[in-house]
Amino acid sequence: MITSLLLHQVLAKGERLLHLNQYTLVKGPIVIEGIKANASGLAYHAERDSLFVVLDQPQRVVEINFDGSLKRKIDLNKFQDTEGIAWVTGDIFAIAEEGKCNIVLVELEPNDGGVSWKKAKKLKLEIKVNSLNGIEGLAYDPIKKLFFVAREKGSAALFKILQPPNGSKENPTSILMTVAGRGLKDISGLHYNAQDERLLILSHESACVVETNKYGIEKSRLSLKGGQSGLKQTVLKAEGVALDKRGTLYIVGEPNQLFIFDKKK
């Protein structure tokens, strides 16, 4: 029993936790330039050191600076229910279509323009969803080359998505993460830090961001309620979460707001 306890303590000390409970608001809410409504997901591009926001109605991606100013707009032609975005590599991004239960892989070249749904590669997920309760959050592990997706509410759940081999016509394999997101009223956004094997789970109905390990076990939590974490008011309709290479945390909320959190000095 003592040996087991000591081993647990050693393993806990070896973990590189974010300690989200130590984060506080440093800027925000910032109105995002170029967005009037429906900010639905957020991704951080480490090579470009900028943020990408996906919108639903109109279906569009905007690249922004950390002060919310607009860099460019990319129209998503013929896409539907675009509710999540994740950076994959280079100019390749993944976009989640909620009701269709698709992960769509697109190339967002460094200029304005648009991308075609018909020409894009799609990963059709075998997850039980409907048009009002589909896949909402999306994250990517570049080391293991797998995705994480969230079913939003009702029976909110997280899944690991294993891609089929190149050239295969098989659908991806969806593996339920049974403990991830447990106790949350909904899941509205995801981010994965592959280096530290940390998954961030955003819930707008529970008004929090949860840090878990790679198995989905909670390690820390940031409250998004007014009066906590430096917030004067509760973050309403929090839809996307991302962490940059400096450890700064970003959250987007509808209709068009950006919140920036950092560790207390």
PyRosetta script that sets phi, psi and omega in degrees:
from pyrosetta import init, pose_from_sequence

init()
pose = pose_from_sequence("MITSLLLHQVLAKGERLLHLNQYTLVKGPIVIEGIKANASGLAYHAERDSLFVVLDQPQRVVEINFDGSLKRKIDLNKFQDTEGIAWVTGDIFAIAEEGKCNIVLVELEPNDGGVSWKKAKKLKLEIKVNSLNGIEGLAYDPIKKLFFVAREKGSAALFKILQPPNGSKENPTSILMTVAGRGLKDISGLHYNAQDERLLILSHESACVVETNKYGIEKSRLSLKGGQSGLKQTVLKAEGVALDKRGTLYIVGEPNQLFIFDKKK")
pose.set_psi(1, -46.6)
pose.set_omega(1, 179.3)
pose.set_phi(2, -64.7)
pose.set_psi(2, -42.4)
pose.set_omega(2, 178.9)
pose.set_phi(3, -60.4)
pose.set_psi(3, -42.4)
pose.set_omega(3, 179.7)
pose.set_phi(4, -63.4)
pose.set_psi(4, -41.2)
pose.set_omega(4, -179.8)
pose.set_phi(5, -65.1)
pose.set_psi(5, -43.3)
pose.set_omega(5, 179.3)
pose.set_phi(6, -63.8)
pose.set_psi(6, -40.1)
pose.set_omega(6, 178.7)
pose.set_phi(7, -62.7)
pose.set_psi(7, -42.1)
pose.set_omega(7, 179.1)
pose.set_phi(8, -61.3)
pose.set_psi(8, -42.1)
pose.set_omega(8, -179.5)
pose.set_phi(9, -64.9)
pose.set_psi(9, -39.8)
pose.set_omega(9, 179.4)
pose.set_phi(10, -64.7)
pose.set_psi(10, -44.5)
pose.set_omega(10, 179.8)
pose.set_phi(11, -64.0)
pose.set_psi(11, -39.8)
pose.set_omega(11, -179.7)
pose.set_phi(12, -64.2)
pose.set_psi(12, -40.2)
pose.set_omega(12, 178.9)
pose.set_phi(13, -66.4)
pose.set_psi(13, -29.8)
pose.set_omega(13, -178.5)
pose.set_phi(14, -77.1)
pose.set_psi(14, -14.8)
pose.set_omega(14, -179.9)
pose.set_phi(15, -73.7)
pose.set_psi(15, 140.6)
pose.set_omega(15, 177.3)
pose.set_phi(16, -98.3)
pose.set_psi(16, 84.5)
pose.set_omega(16, -176.8)
pose.set_phi(17, -81.5)
pose.set_psi(17, 149.4)
pose.set_omega(17, 174.8)
pose.set_phi(18, -78.9)
pose.set_psi(18, -29.2)
pose.set_omega(18, -176.7)
pose.set_phi(19, 57.0)
pose.set_psi(19, 62.9)
pose.set_omega(19, -177.6)
pose.set_phi(20, -58.5)
pose.set_psi(20, -26.6)
pose.set_omega(20, 179.1)
pose.set_phi(21, -64.8)
pose.set_psi(21, -13.0)
pose.set_omega(21, 178.6)
pose.set_phi(22, -94.5)
pose.set_psi(22, -0.2)
pose.set_omega(22, -179.5)
pose.set_phi(23, -86.1)
pose.set_psi(23, 150.6)
pose.set_omega(23, 176.6)
pose.set_phi(24, -143.2)
pose.set_psi(24, 156.0)
pose.set_omega(24, -179.6)
pose.set_phi(25, -65.4)
pose.set_psi(25, 130.9)
pose.set_omega(25, 176.1)
pose.set_phi(26, -113.5)
pose.set_psi(26, -26.1)
pose.set_omega(26, 175.7)
pose.set_phi(27, -150.0)
pose.set_psi(27, 142.4)
pose.set_omega(27, 174.1)
pose.set_phi(28, 126.0)
pose.set_psi(28, 163.5)
pose.set_omega(28, 2.9)
pose.set_phi(29, -74.4)
pose.set_psi(29, 135.1)
pose.set_omega(29, 176.4)
pose.set_phi(30, -102.1)
pose.set_psi(30, 129.5)
pose.set_omega(30, 175.5)
pose.set_phi(31, -76.3)
pose.set_psi(31, 124.3)
pose.set_omega(31, -176.9)
pose.set_phi(32, -79.6)
pose.set_psi(32, 123.8)
pose.set_omega(32, 180.0)
pose.set_phi(33, -67.0)
pose.set_psi(33, 137.1)
pose.set_omega(33, 176.6)
pose.set_phi(34, 88.0)
pose.set_psi(34, 1.5)
pose.set_omega(34, 178.1)
pose.set_phi(35, -125.6)
pose.set_psi(35, 126.2)
pose.set_omega(35, 175.5)
pose.set_phi(36, -96.0)
pose.set_psi(36, -33.5)
pose.set_omega(36, -176.4)
pose.set_phi(37, -164.4)
pose.set_psi(37, 168.4)
pose.set_omega(37, 169.2)
pose.set_phi(38, 67.9)
pose.set_psi(38, 34.9)
pose.set_omega(38, 169.2)
pose.set_phi(39, -65.3)
pose.set_psi(39, 119.2)
pose.set_omega(39, -166.9)
pose.set_phi(40, -119.7)
pose.set_psi(40, -13.4)
pose.set_omega(40, -179.1)
pose.set_phi(41, -167.1)
pose.set_psi(41, 160.5)
pose.set_omega(41, -174.2)
pose.set_phi(42, -140.3)
pose.set_psi(42, 141.1)
pose.set_omega(42, 174.8)
pose.set_phi(43, -139.9)
pose.set_psi(43, 150.5)
pose.set_omega(43, 176.1)
pose.set_phi(44, -111.0)
pose.set_psi(44, 131.1)
pose.set_omega(44, 178.2)
pose.set_phi(45, -103.8)
pose.set_psi(45, 107.2)
pose.set_omega(45, -173.2)
pose.set_phi(46, -66.2)
pose.set_psi(46, -35.2)
pose.set_omega(46, -177.8)
pose.set_phi(47, -72.7)
pose.set_psi(47, -37.1)
pose.set_omega(47, 178.1)
pose.set_phi(48, -89.3)
pose.set_psi(48, -13.6)
pose.set_omega(48, -179.2)
pose.set_phi(49, 52.5)
pose.set_psi(49, 51.7)
pose.set_omega(49, 178.2)
pose.set_phi(50, -147.2)
pose.set_psi(50, 171.0)
pose.set_omega(50, -176.8)
pose.set_phi(51, -106.1)
pose.set_psi(51, 146.1)
pose.set_omega(51, 176.7)
pose.set_phi(52, -122.6)
pose.set_psi(52, 126.7)
pose.set_omega(52, -179.8)
pose.set_phi(53, -113.3)
pose.set_psi(53, 131.7)
pose.set_omega(53, 174.8)
pose.set_phi(54, -100.7)
pose.set_psi(54, 139.9)
pose.set_omega(54, 179.4)
pose.set_phi(55, -112.3)
pose.set_psi(55, 151.2)
pose.set_omega(55, 170.8)
pose.set_phi(56, -117.2)
pose.set_psi(56, 117.6)
pose.set_omega(56, -177.7)
pose.set_phi(57, 66.9)
pose.set_psi(57, 86.6)
pose.set_omega(57, -2.2)
pose.set_phi(58, -77.3)
pose.set_psi(58, 153.2)
pose.set_omega(58, 177.6)
pose.set_phi(59, -73.0)
pose.set_psi(59, 112.6)
pose.set_omega(59, -171.9)
pose.set_phi(60, -161.4)
pose.set_psi(60, 154.1)
pose.set_omega(60, 170.5)
pose.set_phi(61, -118.3)
pose.set_psi(61, 135.9)
pose.set_omega(61, 173.7)
pose.set_phi(62, -120.6)
pose.set_psi(62, 137.8)
pose.set_omega(62, 172.7)
pose.set_phi(63, -97.3)
pose.set_psi(63, 131.5)
pose.set_omega(63, -176.2)
pose.set_phi(64, -131.5)
pose.set_psi(64, 158.3)
pose.set_omega(64, 170.3)
pose.set_phi(65, -81.6)
pose.set_psi(65, 172.7)
pose.set_omega(65, -177.4)
pose.set_phi(66, -71.1)
pose.set_psi(66, -13.2)
pose.set_omega(66, 175.5)
pose.set_phi(67, -93.3)
pose.set_psi(67, 7.2)
pose.set_omega(67, 178.6)
pose.set_phi(68, 87.7)
pose.set_psi(68, -3.2)
pose.set_omega(68, -179.5)
pose.set_phi(69, -74.2)
pose.set_psi(69, 149.6)
pose.set_omega(69, -172.5)
pose.set_phi(70, -82.7)
pose.set_psi(70, 134.1)
pose.set_omega(70, 171.2)
pose.set_phi(71, -98.2)
pose.set_psi(71, -46.9)
pose.set_omega(71, -179.1)
pose.set_phi(72, -167.9)
pose.set_psi(72, 165.1)
pose.set_omega(72, 177.4)
pose.set_phi(73, -121.7)
pose.set_psi(73, 140.4)
pose.set_omega(73, 175.9)
pose.set_phi(74, -129.0)
pose.set_psi(74, 117.0)
pose.set_omega(74, 178.7)
pose.set_phi(75, -76.1)
pose.set_psi(75, 140.4)
pose.set_omega(75, 177.6)
pose.set_phi(76, -104.3)
pose.set_psi(76, 93.7)
pose.set_omega(76, -172.6)
pose.set_phi(77, -76.5)
pose.set_psi(77, 124.1)
pose.set_omega(77, 177.8)
pose.set_phi(78, 73.0)
pose.set_psi(78, 11.7)
pose.set_omega(78, 174.4)
pose.set_phi(79, -79.5)
pose.set_psi(79, 160.4)
pose.set_omega(79, 177.7)
pose.set_phi(80, -137.0)
pose.set_psi(80, 144.3)
pose.set_omega(80, 172.9)
pose.set_phi(81, 49.8)
pose.set_psi(81, 52.6)
pose.set_omega(81, -178.0)
pose.set_phi(82, -79.5)
pose.set_psi(82, 105.5)
pose.set_omega(82, -170.2)
pose.set_phi(83, -119.8)
pose.set_psi(83, -3.4)
pose.set_omega(83, -179.5)
pose.set_phi(84, -153.5)
pose.set_psi(84, 153.2)
pose.set_omega(84, 178.9)
pose.set_phi(85, -146.3)
pose.set_psi(85, 144.2)
pose.set_omega(85, 177.1)
pose.set_phi(86, -143.5)
pose.set_psi(86, 139.0)
pose.set_omega(86, 174.4)
pose.set_phi(87, -80.3)
pose.set_psi(87, 133.6)
pose.set_omega(87, -177.6)
pose.set_phi(88, -102.5)
pose.set_psi(88, -64.5)
pose.set_omega(88, 178.3)
pose.set_phi(89, -168.6)
pose.set_psi(89, 149.3)
pose.set_omega(89, 178.3)
pose.set_phi(90, 53.0)
pose.set_psi(90, -124.3)
pose.set_omega(90, 177.0)
pose.set_phi(91, -97.9)
pose.set_psi(91, 9.5)
pose.set_omega(91, -177.5)
pose.set_phi(92, -88.4)
pose.set_psi(92, 128.8)
pose.set_omega(92, 176.0)
pose.set_phi(93, -126.1)
pose.set_psi(93, 158.0)
pose.set_omega(93, 171.9)
pose.set_phi(94, -112.0)
pose.set_psi(94, 138.1)
pose.set_omega(94, -179.8)
pose.set_phi(95, -126.6)
pose.set_psi(95, 132.6)
pose.set_omega(95, -178.8)
pose.set_phi(96, -93.2)
pose.set_psi(96, 129.5)
pose.set_omega(96, 171.1)
pose.set_phi(97, -101.6)
pose.set_psi(97, 114.7)
pose.set_omega(97, -168.8)
pose.set_phi(98, -59.7)
pose.set_psi(98, -63.1)
pose.set_omega(98, -173.6)
pose.set_phi(99, -70.4)
pose.set_psi(99, -35.4)
pose.set_omega(99, 179.0)
pose.set_phi(100, -74.6)
pose.set_psi(100, -16.2)
pose.set_omega(100, -178.7)
pose.set_phi(101, 59.3)
pose.set_psi(101, 46.1)
pose.set_omega(101, 179.7)
pose.set_phi(102, -112.7)
pose.set_psi(102, 144.8)
pose.set_omega(102, 160.2)
pose.set_phi(103, -105.3)
pose.set_psi(103, 120.7)
pose.set_omega(103, -176.6)
pose.set_phi(104, -109.7)
pose.set_psi(104, 124.8)
pose.set_omega(104, -179.1)
pose.set_phi(105, -95.4)
pose.set_psi(105, 124.1)
pose.set_omega(105, -175.4)
pose.set_phi(106, -132.8)
pose.set_psi(106, 156.0)
pose.set_omega(106, 174.4)
pose.set_phi(107, -105.5)
pose.set_psi(107, 115.9)
pose.set_omega(107, 179.4)
pose.set_phi(108, -102.3)
pose.set_psi(108, 89.6)
pose.set_omega(108, -177.7)
pose.set_phi(109, -65.8)
pose.set_psi(109, 154.5)
pose.set_omega(109, -172.4)
pose.set_phi(110, -74.2)
pose.set_psi(110, 58.3)
pose.set_omega(110, 173.3)
pose.set_phi(111, -160.7)
pose.set_psi(111, 169.9)
pose.set_omega(111, 176.6)
pose.set_phi(112, -68.3)
pose.set_psi(112, 164.4)
pose.set_omega(112, 177.2)
pose.set_phi(113, 147.5)
pose.set_psi(113, -143.9)
pose.set_omega(113, -178.6)
pose.set_phi(114, -155.8)
pose.set_psi(114, 164.1)
pose.set_omega(114, 176.4)
pose.set_phi(115, -126.9)
pose.set_psi(115, 151.5)
pose.set_omega(115, -175.0)
pose.set_phi(116, -101.1)
pose.set_psi(116, 129.9)
pose.set_omega(116, 176.3)
pose.set_phi(117, -64.3)
pose.set_psi(117, -39.9)
pose.set_omega(117, -176.4)
pose.set_phi(118, -61.6)
pose.set_psi(118, -36.0)
pose.set_omega(118, -176.5)
pose.set_phi(119, -86.4)
pose.set_psi(119, -9.5)
pose.set_omega(119, -174.2)
pose.set_phi(120, -85.5)
pose.set_psi(120, 153.3)
pose.set_omega(120, 174.7)
pose.set_phi(121, -79.0)
pose.set_psi(121, 133.6)
pose.set_omega(121, -179.9)
pose.set_phi(122, -117.8)
pose.set_psi(122, 140.7)
pose.set_omega(122, 171.7)
pose.set_phi(123, -110.7)
pose.set_psi(123, 108.1)
pose.set_omega(123, -178.9)
pose.set_phi(124, -84.6)
pose.set_psi(124, 120.3)
pose.set_omega(124, -175.1)
pose.set_phi(125, -93.5)
pose.set_psi(125, 140.3)
pose.set_omega(125, 178.5)
pose.set_phi(126, -96.4)
pose.set_psi(126, 68.1)
pose.set_omega(126, 178.2)
pose.set_phi(127, -123.6)
pose.set_psi(127, 136.3)
pose.set_omega(127, -177.7)
pose.set_phi(128, -73.2)
pose.set_psi(128, 113.2)
pose.set_omega(128, -179.2)
pose.set_phi(129, -140.5)
pose.set_psi(129, 172.2)
pose.set_omega(129, 168.3)
pose.set_phi(130, -141.8)
pose.set_psi(130, 179.3)
pose.set_omega(130, -172.5)
pose.set_phi(131, -65.9)
pose.set_psi(131, -21.4)
pose.set_omega(131, 179.9)
pose.set_phi(132, -101.2)
pose.set_psi(132, -7.8)
pose.set_omega(132, -179.0)
pose.set_phi(133, -148.2)
pose.set_psi(133, 75.4)
pose.set_omega(133, -177.5)
pose.set_phi(134, -111.3)
pose.set_psi(134, -156.0)
pose.set_omega(134, 179.0)
pose.set_phi(135, -79.4)
pose.set_psi(135, 133.4)
pose.set_omega(135, -172.1)
pose.set_phi(136, -118.3)
pose.set_psi(136, -55.4)
pose.set_omega(136, 179.8)
pose.set_phi(137, -91.5)
pose.set_psi(137, 154.6)
pose.set_omega(137, 180.0)
pose.set_phi(138, -149.1)
pose.set_psi(138, 133.0)
pose.set_omega(138, 176.5)
pose.set_phi(139, -144.7)
pose.set_psi(139, 163.6)
pose.set_omega(139, -174.8)
pose.set_phi(140, -135.9)
pose.set_psi(140, 138.9)
pose.set_omega(140, 174.0)
pose.set_phi(141, -105.1)
pose.set_psi(141, 105.3)
pose.set_omega(141, -176.3)
pose.set_phi(142, -72.8)
pose.set_psi(142, -15.9)
pose.set_omega(142, 179.6)
pose.set_phi(143, -80.7)
pose.set_psi(143, -49.8)
pose.set_omega(143, 179.7)
pose.set_phi(144, -91.9)
pose.set_psi(144, -5.6)
pose.set_omega(144, 177.6)
pose.set_phi(145, 56.1)
pose.set_psi(145, 46.3)
pose.set_omega(145, 175.7)
pose.set_phi(146, -127.1)
pose.set_psi(146, 160.5)
pose.set_omega(146, 179.4)
pose.set_phi(147, -106.2)
pose.set_psi(147, 157.9)
pose.set_omega(147, 166.7)
pose.set_phi(148, -118.0)
pose.set_psi(148, 134.2)
pose.set_omega(148, 174.7)
pose.set_phi(149, -132.3)
pose.set_psi(149, 155.3)
pose.set_omega(149, 179.5)
pose.set_phi(150, -121.2)
pose.set_psi(150, 136.0)
pose.set_omega(150, 165.8)
pose.set_phi(151, -86.3)
pose.set_psi(151, 132.0)
pose.set_omega(151, -162.1)
pose.set_phi(152, -64.2)
pose.set_psi(152, -58.4)
pose.set_omega(152, -170.5)
pose.set_phi(153, -153.9)
pose.set_psi(153, -167.5)
pose.set_omega(153, -173.8)
pose.set_phi(154, 71.0)
pose.set_psi(154, -81.2)
pose.set_omega(154, 171.2)
pose.set_phi(155, -116.9)
pose.set_psi(155, 64.2)
pose.set_omega(155, -178.0)
pose.set_phi(156, -55.2)
pose.set_psi(156, 136.3)
pose.set_omega(156, -175.9)
pose.set_phi(157, -158.9)
pose.set_psi(157, 156.3)
pose.set_omega(157, 174.9)
pose.set_phi(158, -112.5)
pose.set_psi(158, 146.3)
pose.set_omega(158, -179.8)
pose.set_phi(159, -133.7)
pose.set_psi(159, 142.5)
pose.set_omega(159, 165.4)
pose.set_phi(160, -88.6)
pose.set_psi(160, 137.2)
pose.set_omega(160, -178.1)
pose.set_phi(161, -116.3)
pose.set_psi(161, 113.5)
pose.set_omega(161, 178.7)
pose.set_phi(162, -94.3)
pose.set_psi(162, 123.4)
pose.set_omega(162, -178.2)
pose.set_phi(163, -75.2)
pose.set_psi(163, 145.4)
pose.set_omega(163, 175.7)
pose.set_phi(164, -70.7)
pose.set_psi(164, 160.4)
pose.set_omega(164, 178.1)
pose.set_phi(165, -59.5)
pose.set_psi(165, 151.8)
pose.set_omega(165, 177.8)
pose.set_phi(166, -55.8)
pose.set_psi(166, 132.8)
pose.set_omega(166, 179.5)
pose.set_phi(167, 88.4)
pose.set_psi(167, -10.5)
pose.set_omega(167, -179.7)
pose.set_phi(168, -78.5)
pose.set_psi(168, 146.6)
pose.set_omega(168, 176.3)
pose.set_phi(169, -96.7)
pose.set_psi(169, 4.9)
pose.set_omega(169, 179.1)
pose.set_phi(170, -71.6)
pose.set_psi(170, 155.4)
pose.set_omega(170, 174.3)
pose.set_phi(171, -80.3)
pose.set_psi(171, 157.4)
pose.set_omega(171, 175.9)
pose.set_phi(172, -61.5)
pose.set_psi(172, 158.3)
pose.set_omega(172, 176.5)
pose.set_phi(173, -95.3)
pose.set_psi(173, 126.7)
pose.set_omega(173, 179.9)
pose.set_phi(174, -104.6)
pose.set_psi(174, 122.9)
pose.set_omega(174, -178.7)
pose.set_phi(175, -115.9)
pose.set_psi(175, 118.6)
pose.set_omega(175, -179.7)
pose.set_phi(176, -68.5)
pose.set_psi(176, 129.2)
pose.set_omega(176, 173.1)
pose.set_phi(177, -93.7)
pose.set_psi(177, 99.4)
pose.set_omega(177, -164.4)
pose.set_phi(178, -65.8)
pose.set_psi(178, -29.7)
pose.set_omega(178, -176.8)
pose.set_phi(179, -98.9)
pose.set_psi(179, -15.3)
pose.set_omega(179, -175.4)
pose.set_phi(180, -68.1)
pose.set_psi(180, 129.9)
pose.set_omega(180, 178.1)
pose.set_phi(181, 78.2)
pose.set_psi(181, 7.3)
pose.set_omega(181, -178.4)
pose.set_phi(182, -61.4)
pose.set_psi(182, 132.1)
pose.set_omega(182, 178.6)
pose.set_phi(183, 90.9)
pose.set_psi(183, -10.4)
pose.set_omega(183, 178.3)
pose.set_phi(184, -84.1)
pose.set_psi(184, 142.0)
pose.set_omega(184, -179.4)
pose.set_phi(185, -70.1)
pose.set_psi(185, -31.1)
pose.set_omega(185, 176.8)
pose.set_phi(186, -157.9)
pose.set_psi(186, 171.7)
pose.set_omega(186, 173.8)
pose.set_phi(187, -129.2)
pose.set_psi(187, 121.4)
pose.set_omega(187, -174.9)
pose.set_phi(188, -115.4)
pose.set_psi(188, -11.2)
pose.set_omega(188, 179.9)
pose.set_phi(189, -164.3)
pose.set_psi(189, 157.3)
pose.set_omega(189, -179.5)
pose.set_phi(190, -139.9)
pose.set_psi(190, 152.5)
pose.set_omega(190, 169.0)
pose.set_phi(191, -147.7)
pose.set_psi(191, 140.6)
pose.set_omega(191, 178.9)
pose.set_phi(192, -122.4)
pose.set_psi(192, 128.5)
pose.set_omega(192, 175.2)
pose.set_phi(193, -101.8)
pose.set_psi(193, 100.9)
pose.set_omega(193, -173.2)
pose.set_phi(194, -68.3)
pose.set_psi(194, -34.1)
pose.set_omega(194, -177.3)
pose.set_phi(195, -60.6)
pose.set_psi(195, -42.5)
pose.set_omega(195, -179.0)
pose.set_phi(196, -103.4)
pose.set_psi(196, 3.0)
pose.set_omega(196, -178.6)
pose.set_phi(197, 52.9)
pose.set_psi(197, 53.9)
pose.set_omega(197, -178.7)
pose.set_phi(198, -120.6)
pose.set_psi(198, 132.0)
pose.set_omega(198, 178.1)
pose.set_phi(199, -110.3)
pose.set_psi(199, 129.3)
pose.set_omega(199, 175.3)
pose.set_phi(200, -103.0)
pose.set_psi(200, 128.1)
pose.set_omega(200, -178.0)
pose.set_phi(201, -117.6)
pose.set_psi(201, 119.5)
pose.set_omega(201, -179.2)
pose.set_phi(202, -99.3)
pose.set_psi(202, 136.7)
pose.set_omega(202, 175.9)
pose.set_phi(203, -132.2)
pose.set_psi(203, 118.3)
pose.set_omega(203, 179.6)
pose.set_phi(204, -80.6)
pose.set_psi(204, -30.9)
pose.set_omega(204, 179.6)
pose.set_phi(205, -74.6)
pose.set_psi(205, -32.2)
pose.set_omega(205, 175.0)
pose.set_phi(206, -90.2)
pose.set_psi(206, -5.2)
pose.set_omega(206, 176.5)
pose.set_phi(207, 51.8)
pose.set_psi(207, 59.7)
pose.set_omega(207, 179.5)
pose.set_phi(208, -161.5)
pose.set_psi(208, 163.5)
pose.set_omega(208, 167.6)
pose.set_phi(209, -118.5)
pose.set_psi(209, 130.2)
pose.set_omega(209, -179.0)
pose.set_phi(210, -110.1)
pose.set_psi(210, 132.1)
pose.set_omega(210, 172.2)
pose.set_phi(211, -95.8)
pose.set_psi(211, 127.2)
pose.set_omega(211, 176.2)
pose.set_phi(212, -125.8)
pose.set_psi(212, 165.1)
pose.set_omega(212, 170.7)
pose.set_phi(213, -81.6)
pose.set_psi(213, -174.9)
pose.set_omega(213, -174.3)
pose.set_phi(214, -66.5)
pose.set_psi(214, -14.5)
pose.set_omega(214, 178.9)
pose.set_phi(215, -92.8)
pose.set_psi(215, -6.4)
pose.set_omega(215, -179.9)
pose.set_phi(216, 93.9)
pose.set_psi(216, 9.6)
pose.set_omega(216, 179.6)
pose.set_phi(217, -83.5)
pose.set_psi(217, 126.1)
pose.set_omega(217, -175.6)
pose.set_phi(218, -65.0)
pose.set_psi(218, 137.6)
pose.set_omega(218, 179.5)
pose.set_phi(219, -120.5)
pose.set_psi(219, -31.9)
pose.set_omega(219, 177.0)
pose.set_phi(220, -159.8)
pose.set_psi(220, 169.8)
pose.set_omega(220, -175.5)
pose.set_phi(221, -148.8)
pose.set_psi(221, 139.8)
pose.set_omega(221, 173.6)
pose.set_phi(222, -111.5)
pose.set_psi(222, 123.2)
pose.set_omega(222, 177.6)
pose.set_phi(223, -81.2)
pose.set_psi(223, 138.2)
pose.set_omega(223, 176.8)
pose.set_phi(224, -109.4)
pose.set_psi(224, 23.5)
pose.set_omega(224, -179.1)
pose.set_phi(225, -91.8)
pose.set_psi(225, 146.4)
pose.set_omega(225, 178.5)
pose.set_phi(226, -57.3)
pose.set_psi(226, 138.0)
pose.set_omega(226, -177.7)
pose.set_phi(227, 90.7)
pose.set_psi(227, -5.2)
pose.set_omega(227, 178.7)
pose.set_phi(228, -126.6)
pose.set_psi(228, 155.9)
pose.set_omega(228, 176.0)
pose.set_phi(229, 55.9)
pose.set_psi(229, 28.7)
pose.set_omega(229, 179.2)
pose.set_phi(230, 79.5)
pose.set_psi(230, 6.7)
pose.set_omega(230, -177.7)
pose.set_phi(231, -89.8)
pose.set_psi(231, 132.9)
pose.set_omega(231, 174.1)
pose.set_phi(232, -79.9)
pose.set_psi(232, -34.8)
pose.set_omega(232, 179.5)
pose.set_phi(233, -131.1)
pose.set_psi(233, 154.6)
pose.set_omega(233, 178.2)
pose.set_phi(234, -64.0)
pose.set_psi(234, 139.3)
pose.set_omega(234, 175.0)
pose.set_phi(235, -73.1)
pose.set_psi(235, 111.9)
pose.set_omega(235, -178.9)
pose.set_phi(236, -90.1)
pose.set_psi(236, 139.7)
pose.set_omega(236, 177.2)
pose.set_phi(237, 53.6)
pose.set_psi(237, 51.0)
pose.set_omega(237, 175.0)
pose.set_phi(238, -68.3)
pose.set_psi(238, 122.1)
pose.set_omega(238, -169.4)
pose.set_phi(239, -119.8)
pose.set_psi(239, -17.3)
pose.set_omega(239, -177.1)
pose.set_phi(240, -149.3)
pose.set_psi(240, 148.5)
pose.set_omega(240, -178.3)
pose.set_phi(241, -139.9)
pose.set_psi(241, 143.5)
pose.set_omega(241, 177.3)
pose.set_phi(242, -154.0)
pose.set_psi(242, 153.0)
pose.set_omega(242, 179.1)
pose.set_phi(243, -124.0)
pose.set_psi(243, 131.1)
pose.set_omega(243, -179.5)
pose.set_phi(244, -92.9)
pose.set_psi(244, 179.9)
pose.set_omega(244, -174.6)
pose.set_phi(245, -70.8)
pose.set_psi(245, -11.1)
pose.set_omega(245, 176.2)
pose.set_phi(246, -93.8)
pose.set_psi(246, -5.4)
pose.set_omega(246, -178.6)
pose.set_phi(247, 90.6)
pose.set_psi(247, 7.5)
pose.set_omega(247, 176.4)
pose.set_phi(248, -77.8)
pose.set_psi(248, 139.4)
pose.set_omega(248, -176.3)
pose.set_phi(249, -106.2)
pose.set_psi(249, 135.2)
pose.set_omega(249, -179.4)
pose.set_phi(250, -123.3)
pose.set_psi(250, 140.0)
pose.set_omega(250, 176.2)
pose.set_phi(251, -134.0)
pose.set_psi(251, 134.3)
pose.set_omega(251, 172.3)
pose.set_phi(252, -109.2)
pose.set_psi(252, 143.6)
pose.set_omega(252, 178.4)
pose.set_phi(253, -133.6)
pose.set_psi(253, 152.4)
pose.set_omega(253, 176.2)
pose.set_phi(254, -69.9)
pose.set_psi(254, 147.8)
pose.set_omega(254, 3.7)
pose.set_phi(255, -81.9)
pose.set_psi(255, -31.4)
pose.set_omega(255, -170.6)
pose.set_phi(256, -161.8)
pose.set_psi(256, 43.3)
pose.set_omega(256, -173.3)
pose.set_phi(257, -112.1)
pose.set_psi(257, 144.5)
pose.set_omega(257, 176.7)
pose.set_phi(258, -120.5)
pose.set_psi(258, 132.1)
pose.set_omega(258, 177.5)
pose.set_phi(259, -120.0)
pose.set_psi(259, 136.7)
pose.set_omega(259, -177.8)
pose.set_phi(260, -121.2)
pose.set_psi(260, 127.5)
pose.set_omega(260, -178.8)
pose.set_phi(261, -121.8)
pose.set_psi(261, 146.3)
pose.set_omega(261, 175.6)
pose.set_phi(262, -144.6)
pose.set_psi(262, 165.3)
pose.set_omega(262, -179.5)
pose.set_phi(263, -69.0)
pose.set_psi(263, 144.9)
pose.set_omega(263, 177.3)
pose.set_phi(264, -63.1)
pose.set_psi(264, 135.3)
pose.set_omega(264, 179.9)
pose.set_phi(265, -77.0)
pose.dump_pdb("model.pdb")
